[in-house]
Amino acid sequence: MILKDYIIIGGGISGLSAIKAIREEDKDCSVLWITDEDRLPYKRTQINKNIASGFEKDAFALIDHDWLVNNHIELLYDHVQGILTDSSEVSFAHRGHLKYKKLIVAIGNKPKGLGDCIVPEENKFDVYTARHVENIVRSGKKAQRYLVVGAGVEGVETASQLKKMGKDVVLVDRNKQVLKRYLNKKYSDFVIKSTKESGIELLLGVKEINFEEVGEGRYALVTEVGKMEFDVVIAATGYEPNISIAKEAGIACNRGILVNECLQTSSPDIYAAGDVAEHPDGIITGLWHAAEKQGYVAGKNAMGRNEVLTLKPFRMKTEVFGEFYFAVKPKGCEDRVVTEVKGPIERDIYIKDGKVCALLMKNDGDRAKIYQQALMEQWDLDKFHQEIPL
Ligand SMILES: Cc1cc2nc3c(=O)[nH]c(=O)nc-3n(C[C@H](O)[C@H](O)[C@H](O)COP(=O)(O)OP(=O)(O)OC[C@H]3O[C@@H](n4cnc5c(N)ncnc54)[C@H](O)[C@@H]3O)c2cc1C
């Protein structure tokens, strides 16, 4: 049986970072990278922000074929079906087994979807892979009325893109806030205002979402406020760590694959990184830069280092309806908040023990990197004002 020194499952940013870390340590060991998508690993964050313009297959590719060749990385397009921890093997549906010395599981999330739902596949899309988004773009040739379920960041971004395409859009969520994971009520209200002004019909606080066939091949959303017909429904209902193969392998999982602070799983030769990993404090990060950092630490530690992951306050940023938002959401244990407004810019700076620990900001996107630095380095308010004056 073929033996690889390192096998990385998952063609996302955490997988790529792990490979870069491995190659920093050793230029010659054998590295096999496995993705079950249909293209070179790409910048996932870009796909739903570019629905209106559409995109070429490898438009957001993170690396190219030369990079793989120059770094001696074998990229295999296949789906790993199982992990056998006793014999250190991964298994495939049609390709048999491969043996690893160390394994990095970087398989991200899976979309929650709409559950049991009468709407057929051709009228229903997830928004997780580039292929999903290409299907949404293609649907635009025929469809006019779109229903987006879920007003988290991916849902609002997707709805805003569909509106840009001139579509009729209904955005529905069971919460009364939008982007609830990242924004407080005040900033959520800013987004709600611009969503409504864009012409999107926004239905919030909808407790039950049901679908009904209203004619041959025609469907409607049925809620307590009435019925709304649509051509296409997009499920932006959130994501959950993709733990099934790890769980079946007997690797300890909770909501995500449980890792220690070095990103090692309960199986000592196996590391997990990115959206699939659940950290000792129960955190699952769900953000690009956090996944990038974790992949790097997992790669280093798989190489025998002993790096401890520190989870810095990674930010969410998004631009919707011409407005920019940046958020490291306060946890509720801050000592005070300083609100500052100048022109279109507004920012709420949260302070704990004299240091900036959280920030909600609107329309100061050009300085997003410095805001991120302020949070990472926990500046005090004086330094914050000196470096990022309003
Ligand atoms: C539409 C969208 C927009 C986003 N926008 C932002 C944003 O603006 N800012 C931000 O910070 N974050 C954003 N995120 C989140 C961010 O993309 C993720 O945090 C990040 O991609 C996680 O990287 P990862 O490597 O952990 O996993 P993923 O990017 O999920 O990659 C995992 C890969 O593993 C593959 N895989 C899974 N199972 C198997 C298997 N059994 N065999 C082989 N391959 C497998 C998957 O197909 C996938 O290619 C967005 C996410 C989505 C879906």
The ligand as an SDF file (V2000), in Angstrom:
LIG
                    3D

 53 58  0  0  0  0  0  0  0  0999 V2000
  -20.2640   31.8090    0.9240 C   0  0  0  0  0  0  0  0  0  0  0  0
  -19.2700   32.0350    2.0350 C   0  0  0  0  0  0  0  0  0  0  0  0
  -18.7570   33.3130    2.2550 C   0  0  0  0  0  0  0  0  0  0  0  0
  -17.8480   33.5230    3.2910 C   0  0  0  0  0  0  0  0  0  0  0  0
  -17.3630   34.7770    3.4960 N   0  0  0  0  0  0  0  0  0  0  0  0
  -16.4760   34.9850    4.4860 C   0  0  0  0  0  0  0  0  0  0  0  0
  -15.9000   36.2790    4.7000 C   0  0  0  0  0  0  0  0  0  0  0  0
  -16.2350   37.2570    4.0120 O   0  0  0  0  0  0  0  0  0  0  0  0
  -14.9560   36.4230    5.6740 N   0  0  0  0  0  0  0  0  0  0  0  0
  -14.5570   35.3610    6.4440 C   0  0  0  0  0  0  0  0  0  0  0  0
  -13.6810   35.5300    7.3130 O   0  0  0  0  0  0  0  0  0  0  0  0
  -15.0860   34.1250    6.2760 N   0  0  0  0  0  0  0  0  0  0  0  0
  -16.0300   33.9120    5.3300 C   0  0  0  0  0  0  0  0  0  0  0  0
  -16.5530   32.6570    5.1410 N   0  0  0  0  0  0  0  0  0  0  0  0
  -16.0570   31.5620    5.9900 C   0  0  0  0  0  0  0  0  0  0  0  0
  -14.7150   31.0400    5.4530 C   0  0  0  0  0  0  0  0  0  0  0  0
  -14.8290   30.8130    4.0780 O   0  0  0  0  0  0  0  0  0  0  0  0
  -14.3280   29.7770    6.1910 C   0  0  0  0  0  0  0  0  0  0  0  0
  -14.1180   30.1090    7.5540 O   0  0  0  0  0  0  0  0  0  0  0  0
  -13.0690   29.1230    5.6350 C   0  0  0  0  0  0  0  0  0  0  0  0
  -13.2030   28.8660    4.2640 O   0  0  0  0  0  0  0  0  0  0  0  0
  -12.7810   27.8290    6.3810 C   0  0  0  0  0  0  0  0  0  0  0  0
  -11.7150   27.1820    5.7800 O   0  0  0  0  0  0  0  0  0  0  0  0
  -11.4730   25.6220    6.0210 P   0  0  0  0  0  0  0  0  0  0  0  0
  -10.1790   25.3060    5.3290 O   0  0  0  0  0  0  0  0  0  0  0  0
  -11.6050   25.2910    7.4420 O   0  0  0  0  0  0  0  0  0  0  0  0
  -12.6810   24.8640    5.3110 O   0  0  0  0  0  0  0  0  0  0  0  0
  -13.4020   24.9990    3.9150 P   0  0  0  0  0  0  0  0  0  0  0  0
  -13.1100   26.2810    3.2180 O   0  0  0  0  0  0  0  0  0  0  0  0
  -14.8320   24.6870    4.1950 O   0  0  0  0  0  0  0  0  0  0  0  0
  -12.7560   23.8180    3.0350 O   0  0  0  0  0  0  0  0  0  0  0  0
  -12.9630   22.4800    3.3590 C   0  0  0  0  0  0  0  0  0  0  0  0
  -12.7460   21.6760    2.0950 C   0  0  0  0  0  0  0  0  0  0  0  0
  -12.7480   20.2860    2.4050 O   0  0  0  0  0  0  0  0  0  0  0  0
  -13.4900   19.5900    1.4170 C   0  0  0  0  0  0  0  0  0  0  0  0
  -13.9230   18.2920    1.9830 N   0  0  0  0  0  0  0  0  0  0  0  0
  -14.8750   18.0900    2.9030 C   0  0  0  0  0  0  0  0  0  0  0  0
  -14.9920   16.7740    3.1700 N   0  0  0  0  0  0  0  0  0  0  0  0
  -14.1000   16.1300    2.3860 C   0  0  0  0  0  0  0  0  0  0  0  0
  -13.7750   14.7630    2.1990 C   0  0  0  0  0  0  0  0  0  0  0  0
  -14.3580   13.7980    2.9090 N   0  0  0  0  0  0  0  0  0  0  0  0
  -12.8320   14.4450    1.2720 N   0  0  0  0  0  0  0  0  0  0  0  0
  -12.2010   15.4140    0.5500 C   0  0  0  0  0  0  0  0  0  0  0  0
  -12.4730   16.7450    0.7170 N   0  0  0  0  0  0  0  0  0  0  0  0
  -13.4080   17.1000    1.6150 C   0  0  0  0  0  0  0  0  0  0  0  0
  -14.6260   20.5440    1.1330 C   0  0  0  0  0  0  0  0  0  0  0  0
  -15.3010   20.2480   -0.0720 O   0  0  0  0  0  0  0  0  0  0  0  0
  -13.8730   21.8500    1.0650 C   0  0  0  0  0  0  0  0  0  0  0  0
  -13.2980   22.0380   -0.1890 O   0  0  0  0  0  0  0  0  0  0  0  0
  -17.4580   32.4330    4.1150 C   0  0  0  0  0  0  0  0  0  0  0  0
  -17.9740   31.1550    3.8930 C   0  0  0  0  0  0  0  0  0  0  0  0
  -18.8830   30.9500    2.8590 C   0  0  0  0  0  0  0  0  0  0  0  0
  -19.4180   29.5690    2.6240 C   0  0  0  0  0  0  0  0  0  0  0  0
  1  2  1  0
  2  3  1  0
  2 52  2  0
  3  4  2  0
  4  5  1  0
  4 50  1  0
  5  6  2  0
  6  7  1  0
  6 13  1  0
  7  8  2  0
  7  9  1  0
  9 10  1  0
 10 11  2  0
 10 12  1  0
 12 13  2  0
 13 14  1  0
 14 15  1  0
 14 50  1  0
 15 16  1  0
 16 17  1  0
 16 18  1  0
 18 19  1  0
 18 20  1  0
 20 21  1  0
 20 22  1  0
 22 23  1  0
 23 24  1  0
 24 25  2  0
 24 26  1  0
 24 27  1  0
 27 28  1  0
 28 29  2  0
 28 30  1  0
 28 31  1  0
 31 32  1  0
 32 33  1  0
 33 34  1  0
 33 48  1  0
 34 35  1  0
 35 36  1  0
 35 46  1  0
 36 37  1  0
 36 45  1  0
 37 38  2  0
 38 39  1  0
 39 40  1  0
 39 45  2  0
 40 41  1  0
 40 42  2  0
 42 43  1  0
 43 44  2  0
 44 45  1  0
 46 47  1  0
 46 48  1  0
 48 49  1  0
 50 51  2  0
 51 52  1  0
 52 53  1  0
M  END
$$$$
